[in-house]
Amino acid sequence: MFRTVKTFFLYIVLISLCLISASCASSKTAENALPVHKIKVTITKRYTLLQPEYLLENLSSLQLIDVSYKGHKFSAQVFVQADISGVYLTLLNSFGTSIGELEYTPQTISFKSAFFPVHINPAYIIADFQFCYYDAAAVAEQLEKSNLHFTIETRDKGTTEIRRIYMYKRCIEEIIRKNHYVQIINHYRNYSYTLQEAAE
């Protein structure tokens, strides 16, 4: 049944597993050791992932993720670690046990899990992460290569930042950041999710 899922989005896979099945038992790995990683922002527009050095600030926190896709909702915890050495995401179940680990370094990108399909492309997850947390000028430069436009708007005396990706006049994706809260809305693929730093 996983064949019907748009598996290049971890979030969609999570929803499908929650609603359909979580019975996979064998360890599976999706890995790409090539130095250049590209994803499709739209059917014809591509984005090349930036190296970890473009991260604006180091991150190390437990986040609560709430996902919405075509009327379905899913919540989980994810531990985020990111610095100039790479990005590391660990998805946790309700017992605090890892059910998926994503790693992105200058040399490789991989997603390992005993619960998710082997053909998940982790580059799509990292792309959303970069749109949100990476240097805006560097992200914009990469997007412009495919004639996609990246804008930044600040509100509330600079405490709220809104990043948007446009294809001509159409907004493809919108990212809202404020304090320890992030909301990502992908208008093109009809999904959204929020990340809220968990209370200590």
C-alpha positions as a Markdown table, in Angstrom:
| # | Residue | x | y | z |
|---|---|---|---|---|
| 1 | Met | 0.0 | 0.0 | 0.0 |
| 2 | Phe | 3.0 | 2.3 | 0.3 |
| 3 | Arg | 3.1 | 2.5 | -3.5 |
| 4 | Thr | 0.3 | 5.0 | -3.4 |
| 5 | Val | 2.2 | 7.4 | -1.1 |
| 6 | Lys | 4.3 | 10.3 | -2.3 |
| 7 | Thr | 7.3 | 8.9 | -0.6 |
| 8 | Phe | 9.6 | 11.8 | -1.1 |
| 9 | Phe | 7.8 | 13.5 | 1.8 |
| 10 | Leu | 8.5 | 11.8 | 5.2 |
| 11 | Tyr | 5.6 | 13.6 | 6.6 |
| 12 | Ile | 3.1 | 12.1 | 4.1 |
| 13 | Val | 4.7 | 8.7 | 4.8 |
| 14 | Leu | 4.2 | 9.2 | 8.5 |
| 15 | Ile | 0.5 | 9.9 | 8.0 |
| 16 | Ser | 0.0 | 6.9 | 5.7 |
| 17 | Leu | 1.7 | 4.6 | 8.2 |
| 18 | Cys | -0.4 | 5.9 | 11.0 |
| 19 | Leu | -3.6 | 5.4 | 9.0 |
| 20 | Ile | -2.7 | 2.2 | 7.1 |
| 21 | Ser | 0.0 | 0.1 | 8.6 |
| 22 | Ala | 3.0 | 0.1 | 10.8 |
| 23 | Ser | 3.9 | -3.6 | 10.6 |
| 24 | Cys | 7.2 | -3.4 | 8.7 |
| 25 | Ala | 9.9 | -5.2 | 10.8 |
| 26 | Ser | 13.0 | -5.4 | 8.7 |
| 27 | Ser | 15.7 | -2.7 | 8.7 |
| 28 | Lys | 15.7 | -0.5 | 5.6 |
| 29 | Thr | 18.1 | 2.2 | 4.4 |
| 30 | Ala | 17.9 | 4.8 | 1.8 |
| 31 | Glu | 21.3 | 6.3 | 1.1 |
| 32 | Asn | 22.9 | 8.5 | -1.5 |
| 33 | Ala | 26.7 | 9.2 | -1.1 |
| 34 | Leu | 26.9 | 11.6 | -4.1 |
| 35 | Pro | 28.2 | 15.1 | -3.4 |
| 36 | Val | 25.3 | 16.8 | -5.2 |
| 37 | His | 21.7 | 16.3 | -4.3 |
| 38 | Lys | 18.7 | 17.7 | -6.2 |
| 39 | Ile | 15.0 | 17.7 | -5.6 |
| 40 | Lys | 12.0 | 18.8 | -7.6 |
| 41 | Val | 10.3 | 21.8 | -6.1 |
| 42 | Thr | 7.7 | 21.5 | -8.9 |
| 43 | Ile | 7.5 | 19.0 | -11.8 |
| 44 | Thr | 10.0 | 21.1 | -13.8 |
| 45 | Lys | 11.8 | 23.3 | -11.2 |
| 46 | Arg | 14.8 | 21.9 | -9.3 |
| 47 | Tyr | 16.8 | 22.9 | -6.2 |
| 48 | Thr | 20.3 | 21.7 | -5.4 |
| 49 | Leu | 20.9 | 21.2 | -1.7 |
| 50 | Leu | 23.4 | 23.5 | 0.0 |
| 51 | Gln | 26.2 | 22.3 | 2.2 |
| 52 | Pro | 25.7 | 22.5 | 6.0 |
| 53 | Glu | 28.0 | 25.5 | 6.3 |
| 54 | Tyr | 25.1 | 27.7 | 5.2 |
| 55 | Leu | 23.1 | 27.0 | 8.4 |
| 56 | Leu | 22.4 | 30.3 | 10.2 |
| 57 | Glu | 22.6 | 29.0 | 13.7 |
| 58 | Asn | 23.3 | 25.7 | 15.5 |
| 59 | Leu | 20.3 | 23.8 | 16.6 |
| 60 | Ser | 19.8 | 21.1 | 19.3 |
| 61 | Ser | 16.3 | 20.6 | 20.6 |
| 62 | Leu | 13.4 | 18.3 | 20.9 |
| 63 | Gln | 10.6 | 19.4 | 18.7 |
| 64 | Leu | 6.9 | 18.5 | 18.5 |
| 65 | Ile | 5.8 | 18.1 | 14.9 |
| 66 | Asp | 2.1 | 18.4 | 13.8 |
| 67 | Val | 1.5 | 17.4 | 10.2 |
| 68 | Ser | -1.6 | 18.0 | 8.0 |
| 69 | Tyr | -2.1 | 16.4 | 4.5 |
| 70 | Lys | -5.3 | 16.3 | 2.6 |
| 71 | Gly | -7.4 | 16.4 | 5.8 |
| 72 | His | -5.3 | 13.9 | 7.7 |
| 73 | Lys | -3.3 | 14.9 | 10.7 |
| 74 | Phe | -0.3 | 13.3 | 12.5 |
| 75 | Ser | 1.8 | 14.3 | 15.5 |
| 76 | Ala | 5.1 | 13.1 | 16.7 |
| 77 | Gln | 8.4 | 14.2 | 18.3 |
| 78 | Val | 11.6 | 14.8 | 16.5 |
| 79 | Phe | 15.0 | 15.5 | 17.9 |
| 80 | Val | 16.9 | 18.1 | 15.8 |
| 81 | Gln | 20.7 | 18.6 | 15.8 |
| 82 | Ala | 22.3 | 20.8 | 13.2 |
| 83 | Asp | 25.6 | 22.6 | 12.9 |
| 84 | Ile | 28.3 | 23.1 | 10.2 |
| 85 | Ser | 29.1 | 19.4 | 10.3 |
| 86 | Gly | 25.6 | 18.4 | 9.2 |
| 87 | Val | 21.9 | 17.9 | 10.0 |
| 88 | Tyr | 20.7 | 15.0 | 12.1 |
| 89 | Leu | 17.0 | 14.3 | 12.7 |
| 90 | Thr | 15.7 | 11.5 | 14.9 |
| 91 | Leu | 12.0 | 10.7 | 14.8 |
| 92 | Leu | 10.6 | 9.3 | 18.1 |
| 93 | Asn | 7.5 | 7.4 | 18.9 |
| 94 | Ser | 5.3 | 8.0 | 21.9 |
| 95 | Phe | 7.7 | 6.0 | 24.1 |
| 96 | Gly | 10.7 | 8.1 | 23.1 |
| 97 | Thr | 12.2 | 5.3 | 21.0 |
| 98 | Ser | 13.8 | 6.1 | 17.6 |
| 99 | Ile | 11.7 | 5.0 | 14.6 |
| 100 | Gly | 13.7 | 6.8 | 12.0 |
| 101 | Glu | 17.1 | 8.7 | 11.7 |
| 102 | Leu | 18.1 | 11.1 | 9.0 |
| 103 | Glu | 21.6 | 12.3 | 8.4 |
| 104 | Tyr | 23.0 | 15.0 | 6.1 |
| 105 | Thr | 26.7 | 15.8 | 5.9 |
| 106 | Pro | 29.0 | 17.3 | 3.3 |
| 107 | Gln | 29.7 | 13.7 | 2.1 |
| 108 | Thr | 26.4 | 11.9 | 2.3 |
| 109 | Ile | 22.6 | 12.0 | 2.9 |
| 110 | Ser | 20.7 | 9.0 | 4.4 |
| 111 | Phe | 17.5 | 7.9 | 6.1 |
| 112 | Lys | 17.5 | 4.7 | 8.1 |
| 113 | Ser | 14.4 | 3.1 | 9.6 |
| 114 | Ala | 12.8 | -0.3 | 10.3 |
| 115 | Phe | 9.4 | 1.2 | 9.7 |
| 116 | Phe | 9.5 | 3.3 | 6.5 |
| 117 | Pro | 9.8 | 2.3 | 2.9 |
| 118 | Val | 13.4 | 2.0 | 1.6 |
| 119 | His | 12.8 | 4.3 | -1.3 |
| 120 | Ile | 12.1 | 7.5 | 0.7 |
| 121 | Asn | 14.3 | 10.3 | -0.7 |
| 122 | Pro | 15.6 | 12.2 | 2.4 |
| 123 | Ala | 16.8 | 15.1 | 0.2 |
| 124 | Tyr | 13.2 | 16.4 | 0.2 |
| 125 | Ile | 13.1 | 16.6 | 3.9 |
| 126 | Ile | 16.5 | 18.4 | 4.0 |
| 127 | Ala | 15.3 | 20.9 | 1.3 |
| 128 | Asp | 12.4 | 22.0 | 3.6 |
| 129 | Phe | 14.9 | 22.3 | 6.4 |
| 130 | Gln | 17.1 | 24.5 | 4.3 |
| 131 | Phe | 14.3 | 26.7 | 3.1 |
| 132 | Cys | 13.6 | 27.4 | 6.8 |
| 133 | Tyr | 17.0 | 27.6 | 8.5 |
| 134 | Tyr | 19.7 | 28.2 | 6.0 |
| 135 | Asp | 21.2 | 31.5 | 4.8 |
| 136 | Ala | 18.4 | 33.2 | 2.7 |
| 137 | Ala | 20.8 | 34.7 | 0.1 |
| 138 | Ala | 22.3 | 31.2 | -0.6 |
| 139 | Val | 18.9 | 29.6 | -0.8 |
| 140 | Ala | 17.6 | 32.3 | -3.1 |
| 141 | Glu | 20.7 | 31.9 | -5.4 |
| 142 | Gln | 20.0 | 28.2 | -5.8 |
| 143 | Leu | 16.3 | 28.7 | -6.4 |
| 144 | Glu | 16.9 | 31.5 | -9.0 |
| 145 | Lys | 18.8 | 28.9 | -11.1 |
| 146 | Ser | 15.4 | 27.4 | -11.8 |
| 147 | Asn | 13.6 | 30.8 | -12.1 |
| 148 | Leu | 12.1 | 30.4 | -8.6 |
| 149 | His | 12.0 | 33.4 | -6.4 |
| 150 | Phe | 12.7 | 33.5 | -2.7 |
| 151 | Thr | 11.4 | 36.4 | -0.6 |
| 152 | Ile | 11.7 | 37.3 | 3.1 |
| 153 | Glu | 9.3 | 39.5 | 5.1 |
| 154 | Thr | 9.7 | 40.5 | 8.7 |
| 155 | Arg | 6.8 | 41.4 | 11.1 |
| 156 | Asp | 6.2 | 42.2 | 14.7 |
| 157 | Lys | 9.4 | 44.3 | 15.1 |
| 158 | Gly | 11.5 | 41.6 | 13.6 |
| 159 | Thr | 10.4 | 38.7 | 15.8 |
| 160 | Thr | 8.5 | 37.0 | 13.0 |
| 161 | Glu | 10.1 | 36.0 | 9.7 |
| 162 | Ile | 8.1 | 34.9 | 6.6 |
| 163 | Arg | 9.9 | 33.1 | 3.8 |
| 164 | Arg | 8.2 | 32.4 | 0.5 |
| 165 | Ile | 9.1 | 30.5 | -2.7 |
| 166 | Tyr | 7.4 | 31.8 | -5.9 |
| 167 | Met | 7.1 | 30.3 | -9.3 |
| 168 | Tyr | 6.2 | 33.4 | -11.3 |
| 169 | Lys | 3.3 | 34.9 | -9.3 |
| 170 | Arg | 2.3 | 31.7 | -7.6 |
| 171 | Cys | 3.4 | 31.0 | -4.0 |
| 172 | Ile | 4.7 | 27.5 | -3.9 |
| 173 | Glu | 5.8 | 27.3 | -0.2 |
| 174 | Glu | 5.5 | 29.6 | 2.8 |
| 175 | Ile | 7.5 | 29.4 | 6.0 |
| 176 | Ile | 6.7 | 31.3 | 9.1 |
| 177 | Arg | 9.2 | 31.5 | 12.0 |
| 178 | Lys | 8.8 | 33.1 | 15.4 |
| 179 | Asn | 10.4 | 32.4 | 18.7 |
| 180 | His | 10.6 | 28.6 | 18.9 |
| 181 | Tyr | 7.8 | 28.0 | 16.5 |
| 182 | Val | 7.9 | 27.2 | 12.7 |
| 183 | Gln | 5.0 | 26.7 | 10.3 |
| 184 | Ile | 5.6 | 25.4 | 6.8 |
| 185 | Ile | 2.8 | 25.4 | 4.2 |
| 186 | Asn | 3.4 | 23.9 | 0.8 |
| 187 | His | 0.7 | 25.2 | -1.4 |
| 188 | Tyr | 1.9 | 23.3 | -4.5 |
| 189 | Arg | 1.7 | 19.8 | -2.9 |
| 190 | Asn | -1.0 | 20.6 | -0.4 |
| 191 | Tyr | 0.7 | 19.7 | 2.9 |
| 192 | Ser | 1.6 | 21.7 | 6.0 |
| 193 | Tyr | 3.3 | 21.1 | 9.3 |
| 194 | Thr | 4.4 | 23.0 | 12.4 |
| 195 | Leu | 7.4 | 22.5 | 14.6 |
| 196 | Gln | 7.3 | 23.7 | 18.2 |
| 197 | Glu | 10.2 | 23.3 | 20.6 |
| 198 | Ala | 9.2 | 21.0 | 23.4 |
| 199 | Ala | 9.1 | 22.3 | 26.9 |
| 200 | Glu | 12.0 | 21.1 | 29.1 |
